[in-house]
């Protein structure tokens, strides 16, 4: 029974298909195979799904022999971490576009976890959303159907007939032609037999129950070394955001739907972008599911393609010009320098998760270690044989990686190496930039074929255990490497000299607690991270929480990066933070700026400002034109998040007190609050009306020391 019997029955068909020349021949062979299978005394039956399993994208549990009776069913045995499983999803999606359940076809994902973290329904829900899976998915956490059928590898597809009878199986990725051939002939054959039913299987998409959020599964984040900009891969919204460190959005590039288009920012499109690298207003993007490397020019406001052809490549050597070189699921990118090193940052290193390798894109003419001269634009393999394994070797081409998903460069001596988050071996590896040798750092184990050496253990070298790490970031100030230990929901740090690995933040449980300390804060599958140039802040893409978290490495406080649209003060999903913000009056150019002495305050402290303004003699406020006050904080808009930032001044004898509460989570210790007033007044005989303005600029020094309560600040001015 099981797949062993099915594979031996199918072997003859597979050999015959290899020799068949025309599509008609192939169809006839599959048709004859089905007639033979249908005459067996006993069907090879798929066991019923166990009772009590959790289902997604359905209104409730489904039964193979009740609900799927009369359907050709494709069972997709997958685990959501696996790049090969991810590669099969577009084929299944295309198949579902061609044949619906009304036509008699149904695809069912049977989630059979590799990692303990993948058994949790909430994490599978996130993956179903991330990969836009719209067919029913069952969480077979104990892999009972996997074991019953003797499945041995991810992904495995089993095509089942309308009686629950197994017809074909496809093991691994890259069988799209056979998948379409087998299913189309099975539908045709069983329709002729009168065994196909046209009833619709009702689905209830999990994604439709989600509230909108500014970010959706952000995969990676990077910081501009030359200034105050962050670049966020808003992976689930298929776009790139460029934001100030305050959270103010400067550019939205692509999204919200997936696509593959170059051009101006509003027209460009991406498909689940991951890694981002920025230098001198040029951003390179690992456009993962388009199998491309894209270039964003912030000056020209243009997106172009620099590597890949938009199809999943199987070439494991490379060497062609970028846009003529097919590549496979690039997951991260980082700048490096070639051996010739005339231009710093003349190489883009690529974590090529799809072929389990590290590639290079030459941004200038140059030379790589142990290689010949290369022309600008050449894209080629640098390290990794292409076999999925945890193999270290002095020769980079003989080493093996397992779905490398994060890169960080330590260019300075004595390190001079590339750190690699090797997700499927649950390890962090090093590639020496001196000789190309690939060495272990932490996690994994000595047997290069064992990709199950995972856990959550602080320690040294292979005694430390990680679970599917996706990101690494080098802190050159402290000589430490930070690791997004994704499936342990933690941020860890590694001392590369001693090979010690320890927990920095997170409890090991998925959650979204923004705590007062690193160890009480929780994360949910963080996918990427970066250290700002000064080494004070660590930014974390907290993927399944749809947030960017900010870890202050000095104070050990975690805060949230609030994303705010600069023009309208709206959050990115359109929920208005401050109504009417866009309509705030502009002060006249003649309005004076009054500089106030700096004020020391605590997070959470309430401040009060008392307006004490006086008008010239024989004047009064104009009733028809409302005078007002409003607050701004340029570059630090987070200070005003969810505060009352404007109000009217109706009576000059009863001027309002203006309140502001310092947020508990502050993104900067030094900010300037501007209290602006716009007054309309006229002479008492109404012969002349004036508009006057003033800006009081209040510097704030935010410290954690208890300052006590501050006295109200009087804002005095005579017009």
Secondary structure as UniProt FT lines:
FT   HELIX           2..19
FT   HELIX           23..38
FT   TURN            51..52
FT   STRAND          54..56
FT   TURN            64..67
FT   TURN            69..70
FT   STRAND          72..78
FT   TURN            80..81
FT   HELIX           83..98
FT   TURN            101..104
FT   STRAND          105..111
FT   HELIX           116..119
FT   HELIX           121..130
FT   TURN            131..132
FT   STRAND          136..139
FT   TURN            141..142
FT   HELIX           144..149
FT   STRAND          156..160
FT   TURN            162..163
FT   STRAND          165..171
FT   HELIX           176..192
FT   TURN            193..194
FT   HELIX           206..209
FT   STRAND          220..223
FT   TURN            225..226
FT   STRAND          229..234
FT   HELIX           235..237
FT   STRAND          239..244
FT   TURN            245..246
FT   STRAND          248..254
FT   STRAND          263..264
FT   TURN            265..267
FT   STRAND          276..279
FT   TURN            280..281
FT   STRAND          282..287
FT   HELIX           288..290
FT   STRAND          292..297
FT   TURN            298..301
FT   STRAND          302..307
FT   STRAND          318..321
FT   HELIX           322..324
FT   STRAND          330..336
FT   TURN            344..345
FT   STRAND          347..352
FT   HELIX           353..355
FT   STRAND          357..362
FT   STRAND          366..367
FT   TURN            369..370
FT   STRAND          373..374
FT   TURN            376..377
FT   STRAND          378..383
FT   HELIX           396..398
FT   STRAND          400..401
FT   STRAND          404..410
FT   TURN            413..415
FT   STRAND          417..422
FT   HELIX           423..425
FT   STRAND          427..432
FT   TURN            433..435
FT   STRAND          438..443
FT   TURN            448..449
FT   STRAND          459..460
FT   HELIX           461..463
FT   STRAND          471..475
FT   TURN            476..479
FT   STRAND          480..485
FT   HELIX           486..488
FT   STRAND          490..495
FT   TURN            496..499
FT   STRAND          500..505
FT   TURN            518..520
FT   STRAND          528..531
FT   TURN            533..534
FT   STRAND          537..542
FT   HELIX           543..545
FT   STRAND          547..552
FT   TURN            553..556
FT   STRAND          557..560
FT   STRAND          564..565
FT   TURN            566..568
FT   TURN            572..573
FT   TURN            579..580
FT   HELIX           581..583
FT   TURN            589..590
FT   STRAND          592..601
FT   TURN            603..604
FT   STRAND          606..614
FT   TURN            617..618
FT   STRAND          619..621
FT   STRAND          627..632
FT   TURN            634..635
FT   HELIX           637..640
FT   TURN            641..642
FT   STRAND          646..649
FT   TURN            652..653
FT   STRAND          657..661
FT   STRAND          670..683
FT   TURN            684..685
FT   STRAND          689..702
FT   STRAND          713..718
//
